[in-house]
């Protein structure tokens, strides 16, 4: 598999340049350092030369000694850039020899200095190198994070090749995760940037190899989406590998050449041409002896061993796989060590040696679980969405610019057409004016004739109106009497209807006032809860943060014993654990208040949920030496939301442990009765006062003021609120029963399935 050759080869070239540099001898450097009396920039340069001398020769103990001298003197002289260069150089020395833990420590220290000095380039190259380390270690979450942070920095500096390296690393993550449809866009972005440095540049070779690997690993549907027939995958892969191979030799890069030859050998093996496959793999073994990039050499040996395994040559495959294990174990390369253990387990299984197969498979599972889990997968998905958004945002800006240019052209065209229309309109207005003048003349003549006729008509109408008015007055008097009687009748009806409407309006107003009053009380209660939560957060979140700061100061400025370190770390762990529980409950409560929780009610085995909840409290139970008595009917099923039910049971068990005395007993009982299924959790702890118990069982009660546990454990009162809210959402009921000094019992009733 292709690795981050661009970064690693650059690191190796820099370190080898240190070896080839014409340093004075070790004795001359030490003598010159001792003879120079002043603590100034000259002495700092001498310290730096001695530090680089030992680092280039892999003598790490004296290198670290003189690096400390550089650290102290540069701080005294306020030369932060000199200290950054020294720390970054030390990280490169370790990185080139795959001593990743030491390299990461020095990278992190140099990043802090660059960040404090606003050194964008210094921060960016540290992020890119640490991202390469996390990729080799298969920590894809951190690899994505580091490359994602480096991209905007390099873009700001206009360093396109480094931006391409970041895109290359992101594509490699998705290739390793077999998400080829997500890898290809980043490969194309990287190729577009690398090709600007020439068609035979190292970056073009690396991208070509990566595209070949992507074609080999792609699913049939991915290939169809790319317009490639699945039967042509190996032809396309060989085309890209053979395009990349000459570039590797031009660049005199044996590590890259070995990786490409291994890919070609694998393709010929899959095509059935085993003569060519062995030739290319033997070339790989020879090339691996010419470089010390151990990640690549161990991976190539694993691929050669896999080829022998596919040919059922188990003896040769086992020998080469063990050589890969030796390299990966020595240089702490967990990803390759995982793959080698898995392959050895398969070889032993096919050979009939099942004990050895099981042993190596167990080692493979241990490493696999330490490298990758569901939480990291969700984090990778989240970071991939962020990266996709950034890429699409750039495409949107580019398309928007094109659209703006087209829009300007359309505006100019519209302006020209508008001028033409205005000229035509003026001509039309002149013609219309002439028409209006002629029409006005004709209308005036017609108006004079109509006026004379109207005068004669008005006189006739006046005479008829006088006669009609007399008749109308008589009829009006009769209608008035009739309407007066009707008015009195309607008035009575209207008064009755109005009275009825007023009565019902007042009744409705009373109901609305009652509803408003209830909503006001609910809002006041929520405001009170908000004030309590803000007070809890402001106090409880400050404590772990202050503890972290104090613990950091202790680590930086004090020499503390291992025993005290363990005590402080344990206290810090407890504080952070409490804070984690607080935030978890707080977020769930907030989701309920915002109507964000919609329970998915399904049939659950209550026993399985209880056991899953108990599994997270083994340390707390052991610490207080508590006994858990389980009287559980394994046939009890309930209708509930699994996550909500888990949260409820965890909170109740947590409270039972918190308020139990040493060597106490916690009882968990499940059963069925005529109303349905129920769960009881009972402890022998300090109990709850009667007034507080009444408040807890109040259906409208909110946050409960928490008390300290028997071992001074703190709480926040959200747990009980969450339990009551979740049980209500799942259409169940919960009741607390307690006596001060005699423990507490909580019963949850569920509906029938």
N, C-alpha and C positions, 0 to 999 in steps of 0.2 A: 504494500500500500504506500502511496505517495505521502511523504511527510513535509514539514515546513522547511524545505531545503533552502529557500532564499534566506531566511533569518539564520538558520544554523550554519550555513556555509559562510555567511558574512561574519558570524561570530568566530568560526574556526579560522578564517583568514586573518582577522584582527589579532587573535591570540597567537597564531603562527608568526605573524609579523613581529610580535613582541619577542618571540624566541629568536628570530633572525636578526633583530636589532643588535647593533654593536655596542653592548653594554660594557663598561669596565668590568674587571674581575670582581668577585665578591669581596676579596680582601681590600682592593682599592676603594670600593664604595664605602666599606665600613670605616676605613682609615680616614677618608675624606669627611665622613659624617662626624667622627669623633673630634677631628681637628677643628671643625668649624664651630666657633663658640656661640654665635648669635642665634637667637630664636626668631628668624625672619623668613622671608619668602625664599631665600637661597637654601636655607636649611630644610624648608618644606619640600623644595624640589629634590634635595638629596634623599629625604625620606621616601618620596614618591618613586625615585629611581630604584632604591633598594627593594621597596614593596613590589614593583613591577618585575624586577630581576627574579625574585623568588616565585612570584606568581607564574611567570612564563615557563619556569622549570618545575611547576607543580609541587613546590615545597610550601604547602599551605600553612603550616604552623608559623614559621618565621614571616610568611607573607602577612598573616593576620596581626602579628606583633607590630610590624612596621606600619600596617594600615591603621592601627590604634594611634601610633605616633602622628600620622598624617591627620587623623581625626582630631586629636587634641590641639595640635599646632594651628590647623586651619580654623578651628573655632576661636582660638586666641587671636588670630590675625583677621578674623571675620572674612575669610576667603571661602565662601560657601561653594563657589563654582569648582574650586580645586578639590574640595571634599566630595562633591558630586561625581567628578571625573574618576577619582580613586575608587569610590564605592561601585560605580558602574563598571569600571574595569575589573574589579574583583569578582563581580557577578558574572562577567563574561568568562573569566578564567574557570569558574565552577561550571557554568552553563556548557562550555565546550566539552567538558568531560562528563556531562550528564550527572553532575552532582547537584541535583535540582533543589534540595532543601536549603543548602548553603547559598545557591544562586538566588533563590526567592527571597531569602532574608536580606541579602545585599541589594537586590532590586527594590525591595520595599523601602529600605532606608534611603536609597538614592532618590526614589520617587517623592518621599516626604520633603527632601531638600529642594528638589525641582519645583514642587508645588508651592512651597513657601517663597521661592524666588520668582514665581510666575514664569518659569522656564518651560514653555509649551513643548518645544522640541524634546527637551530632556524627559518630560513626563510621557510623551507619545512613544518614544523608542523603548522606555521601560515597559509600558503597557503592551507593546507588540511582542517583546521578548518574553514577558511573563505569560502572555497568551499562548505562545509557542510551547512553553513548558507544560502548561495545563492541558494542551492538546496531546502532547506525548504521554501525559499521565492519564488521559481519557477523562479528565474532569471538564466535560464539555460546557457546563454551566459557567464556570469561571473563564474558560477560553472565550466563549461568546461575549461575556461581559467586558473582558479586557480589550478585545478587538473592537467592540462597539464603542468603547470610550476613546480609543485611539483614532478612529476614522475622522471625527470632526476636527481633531487637533491637526492631523496631517492635511486635511482639506484647507484649513485656515492658513497653513504654512505653504500651500501649493505644492506639496510633495506627492505627486501622483503615483510614483512607483510604490511608496509605502502604503498609500491607500489601496493599491492593487494587492499588496501583501495581506492587508487586513481582509479584503474580500476573498482572497485565496484561502485564508485560514477558516473563515466562516463556511465556505463551500466544503472544505474538508470535514468539518464537524457534521454537516448534513450527509455527506457521503458515507462517513463512518456509521451514521445512524440509519443508513439505507433510505434516506429521504432524498432521492435523486432529483425529483421534480423541484425541490427547493434549492438543490446545489447548483444546477445549471445556470440560473440567472446570475448568481454571484461569480461563477466561472467566466461567463461572458463579460461581466463588468471588469473583472481582473484582466482578461485578455485585452480588452479595449485600452486599458491604461498601460499594460506592459509593452504592447506592440508599438507604442510611441517611442520606445527606446531602441527600436529596430526589430526586424522579423526574426533575428537569431539571438535575441537577448535571453538571458537566463530565465526571466519571468515567463516568456513565451513557452520555453521548454517545460517549465513546471506546470503551467496551465494545460499544455497539450497532454502531458502525462495524466493529469487529474481528469481531463475529459475522457481519456481512454479508460481509466478506472471506473468512471461514472457509467460509461456504456456497458462495461462488464457487469456491474452490479445493478443496473436499472431493471425494473420490472417491465414486462411486455407492454403494459398500458402506457408506462412512461415513454418507452421508445415510440409507440404509435403516436402519442401526443407530439413527439419531436419530428414526426414524419419519417421514422426509420423502421423498417421491418425487423421484427425480433430475430429472424433468421440471419440478418446482416450485422448483428451486434458485434461479433468478433472481428469482422472485416473493418468496421469503423474503429474499434478499439486499436487494432494493429496499425491502422493508418495514423492515428494520433501518437501512438508510442514511437513509431518509426520516424515521425516528424520531430519528436522531442529528443531522440537518441543522439543525432549529430550535434545538437546544441550542447548537450552535456559534455561531449568530448571537446568541442570548441572552447567551452568554459573551463576545461580541465577539472571537472567535478566528478570524481569517482563515486561519491555517494549517490548523486543523482543518476549517474549512468548505471550503477548497480540496481537501483530501484526500477528503472525502466526495463533493463534486461530481465529482471524477475517477472515483471508484468508480461513481457513478450513470451517468456518461457511458459508462464501459466496459460496464456492463450493457446499456444501450440499444443500444450498438454490436453486442453479441452477439445481441440480440433483433432486429436489423435495422432499428431506428428511428434512422437516421443523422441525421435533422434534430435530434432531441432530443439525440443523442450530441454533435454539434458544439456545440449551445447550451451544454450543461453543461461541455464542455472549454474553450470560450471564457470562461465564467465562472471556471473554474479559473485561466486565464492572468491575468485581471484581479485575482483575489484574491491570487495569488502576488506581485503588485507591492506589496501592502499589508503584507507581513511579510518578515523576513529569516531565516526558518528554511530554510536553503539545502538541507538534506537533503530536506525535503518538496518544495520547488519544483523541484529537479532531478529527483526521482522522478516528479512530475506531468508534466513535459515528456517524459520517457521514455514514459510511458503514452499521452500524446497522439500522440507519434511512432509508437508501436506501433499505434494506431488507424489512422493514415494508411497504415502499412505493410499492415495487413489489407485496406485499401481500394485497395491498389496505387497510392497517390499517393506515389511514392517521393521526389519532389522536396520536397514539404512535410514528409514524415517525416524526410528527411535534414537539412533545415534546423533543425527543432526538436530532433532528436537531438544535433546539434552544439552547440546552445545548452546542452543538458543536460550534455554533456561539459565545456564551458567552466566551468560552475558546479561540477561534481563535482571537476574537476581543480584548480580554484583553491582550493577549501575542503577538499581532501583527504578526499573521501567515496568510498572504494574500492568499496563495494558498488554504488552508483549508477553509478560509472565503468565497472565491469565490465558491467552490464546495457546501458549506452549503447554500449559498444564492440561487444558482441554484436549489438545491433540494427543498428548502422551496417554491420557486416560482412554481415548478411543483406540489407540494402537494396542494397549494392553487388553482392552475388551475384545477386540477382534482376534488377539492371539490366545484368548482363553485364560489370561491371568487376571481374574476378576478382583482379587484382593488389591493388587497394585492399581488396577483401573479405578477402584473405589477410592483409594488413598489420593490419587492425583485429582480425581473429580472433586473430592472434598476441598482440596487446596484451590481448585479453580472456582468453586462456589464462594469461598471466603473472599477471594480477591474481587470477584464479580460484584458481590454485595457491597464491598467497600467502595467500588468505583461508581456504581449507578443504582438508583432507586427511582421510585415513582415521583418523589418530590423533585428530584433533579430533572426528570423528564418534563414535569409541568413547568419548571423554571426555564428549561430550554425552549419550550413552546412559547412562553411569554416573551422571552428575548427575541425569538425568531419573528414574532409578530411585530415587535418594536422595530427590528431591522427592516422587515418588509415595508413597514409604514414609511421609514426614512427613504428607502429607495423609491417607493411610489410617489412620495412627496417631491423628490427631485424630478421624476418624470412629469409630474403634474406641473411644476414650475416651468419646465422646458416647453411642454405642450401649451401652457398658458401664454408663454412668450410668442410662440408661433401664432396662436389665436389672436393675440393683440396686434401682431403685424398684419394679419389678414383683415382684422377689424378696421385698422387705419386705412387700408386700401379701399375697403368698402365705404368708409366715411368719405374719402376723396371722390369716389365714383358717385356717391349719393349727392355730394355738394354740386358736382357738375350737372347732374340731372335736375337738381333743384333750381339751379340758375336757368336752365332751359325751360323748365316749367313756369318760372316767374315771368320770363319774356313772353311766352305764349299766353299767360294769364293777362298781361297788360294789353295785348292786342284784343283779347276777348272782352276786356273791360271797356275799351273804346267803342267797340261795336255795340255792346250792351247799353252804353250811355246814349248813343244815337237812337237806339230803339226805345229807350225810356222817354226821351224828349218827345218823340212822335206820339207815343201812347198817352202821355200827359195831355197833349193838345186835344186829342180825341176825347179823353175823359172829361176835360173842362166843358167842351161843347155838349156832351151828353148830360153833364151835371146841370147846366142851365135849363135844359128841356125838362129834366126830372124834377127840378125845383118848382117850376110852374105847375106841373101836374100834381105835385105833392101838396101845394097850397090849396088847390081846389078840393083835393081829397080830404085834407085836414078839416075844412069847413063842414063837409058832409059828415065826417066822423064826429065832430063836436055836437051836432044836432042829435045824432043817434045816441051819443053818450049821455046827454041830459035826460032823455027819455028812459034810458036803461038804468040810470042812477036812481030814479024814483022807484022803479020796480025793485031794484036791489035793496033799497032801504027797507021796504016792507018785508022782503024775504029774510033780510038780516035780523030783523027784530024777532021773527019767528024762530030762526036758528039759535039766536042768543038764549032764548028761554029754554030751548031744548038742551043746549050745551051746558047751561048752568046746572040743570038737574044732573046731567051726566058727570059734571065736574065733582059735585058733592059725593056721588057714588064712588068715583075713582079715588078721591081723596081718602075715603074710608079704607078702601082696599090697599092703597099705598101705605097708609099708616100701619095696617096689620102686617104687610110684608116687611116694612122697614123695621118694625119691632122684632120680628122673627130673625131678620138678618143680624141686627145688633146683638141679639141674644147668642146666636151661634158664633159671631165674631169674637165676642168676649170669651166664650168658652174655648175657642181655638187659640186665642191670645194667651190664655192661662196655660194651655198645653205647651205652646211654643216657649213661654217663659220658663216652664219647668225643664224643657229640653236644654234651653240655653244655660240654665243654672247648672244642670248636670255636666254639660260640656265645659263650663267655666271651672267647675270643681276638678274635672279631669285634667284640664290644662294646667291649673295651679299645681296639681299633684305631679304632672310631668315636669313643670318648672322646678319643683322641689327636688325631683329625682335628678334633673340636670345639674342643679347646684351641688347635690351630693356627689354625683359622678365627677364633676369638675374638681371638687375638693379632693376626692379620692385620687384622681389622676395626678393633680398637681403635687400631692404629697407622696403617693406610692411610686410614681414614675421618677421623681427626683432622687429617691433613696438608691435604687440600683444604679442610676447614672453616676451619682456621687461615689458609690462604691467602686464602680468601674474606673473613675478618674483617680480615686485614691489608690486602687490596686495598681494602676498604670504608673503613678508616681513612685510607688514602692518598688516596682520592677525596674524603673529607670534610675532611681537615685539611691537605692538601698541595696545592701548585700544581705539578703534574708535567707534563713536556712530552709532546707527542703521541707522540714516538718511544718514550719510556719506557712510556707507557700501552699502546702496542701490544705491547711486550716483555712487560710484566706480564700483559696480557690473554692473550698467546700461551702464557705459562707456566701461567697459570690454566686455560686451555682444555685443555692437555696433562694437567694434574693431574686435572681433572674427567673427561676422557676415560678416563684410567686407572681412576678410581673407578667410572665407569659400567660399564666392562668387568668390574671386580671384582664389582659388585653383580649384573650379568647372569649371570655364571658361578655366583656364590654361590646365587642363587635357583634356577637350573636344577639345581645339585647337590642343594640341599635338597629340591626336588620329587622327584628320583630316590630320595633316602633315605626319603622319606615315601610311596613307591610312587605318586607323583602323576603320573609320566610313563608313558603307555601309547602306544607307537609305533603310528602308522597307516602300515603298510607299503604303498606303492604303487609302480608302475613309474615311474621318473624318468629323464629325459635327463641323464646325469652332466655333460655339457658345459654345459648351461644353469645347473645349480646352481653349477658352478665360476665361471662368468662373473658370476653374481649375487653370489657371495662376494667376488670380486676387485674389484667396483665400489666397495666400501666402503673400499679401501685405496689409492686413487689418490694422496691427499696424502702418506701415509707412503712409498709407493714413490718418488714424485717427490722427497721430502725427502732420501732416501738415494741417489737416482739409480740405482735398481736396474733390472735387465733381467729381464723375465718371459718365459721360453721355454716355450711351450705345445706339447707333442706329444700332442694329444688326438684320440682316435678319436670322431668325432661320433656314431657309431652305437652307442656303448656305453650301454646302459640298465642301471639297477640297481634292486633292490627295497629301498626304504628309506623312512624318514619324512623328509619334506622339511625340516622345521624342525630336526630333530636333525642331519641331514646338513649343513645350512647352518652350524650351530653348530660341528660338528667341523672342516669345511674352513676356516671363519673363524679358529678357534683355531690350526690348523696353519700357515696363511698368516701370521697375526699373529706366531707364534714365529719363522717363517722370516725375516720382515722384521726382527724385533727383534734376532736374533743374526747378521744379515748385515752385512758391512762395506760402506762406501761403494763405489759402482760395482760391486757384486757381482751375481750372477746367481741367480735362483730358477727351478727347472725343475719343470714340472707335466706328468705323463705318465699317460695312461689307455690301457688295452688289455684284451683278453680272452685267457684261456688255457683249458686243459682243466678247471680247477677253477671258473672263473667270471670275473667282471670284477674289475679292481683299479685303484687310484689310487696314484700315487707323487708326493710333494712333497719336493723336494730343494733344500738351500741350500748355500752355500760359506762358512758362518759359522764361529763359534768352536768348534763341536762340543760333545760331551758326554763327561765323564770316564767311564771304564769302569765304576767302581762305581755311579755314578749311573745309567748306561744299563742296567745289570743290574736296578737297583731299579725303573726305569720299566717295563721289560718284564715284571716280576713280575706275574702276574694278580691277586694279592691286595694289591698295593701301593696306597696311598691317595694323599694330597696329596704332591706333589713340591716340595722346597724350590727356589724359583725363583732364578735368577741374574740379574744386571744385563745388559742388552743392550749392543750395541756403542756405542750413544749414551747409555748409562746409563739405559735404559728399565727401569722396575720391573715386577715381575710378582708373582703370588700363588700359583702352583702349581696352581690349580684347573683351568686349561685342559686340561692333560694328563689329569687325572682325569675331566673331563667327556668328553673324546674317547674314552677307553677305555670309560667307562660307556655312552655312546650307541652306540658301535659294537657292544658286547656286546648291548645291547637290540635292535639291528637284525639280530642273528644273523650278524654279520661278525667279522672279526679285524683287529687292528692291531699292527704291529711297528715299533719304532724301531731304526735302524742308524746309528751315528755313530763318528767317530774324532776325537779332540781336535785341533783346529786345521785339520781338513779338512771341516768341515760335517756336516750331518745329513740323513738320508733317512728318510721315514716312508711305510710301505706299508699300505694298507687293502684287504682282500679282501672282496668281496661274494658272496652266494649268487646262483646263476643265477635269472633271472626266471622 
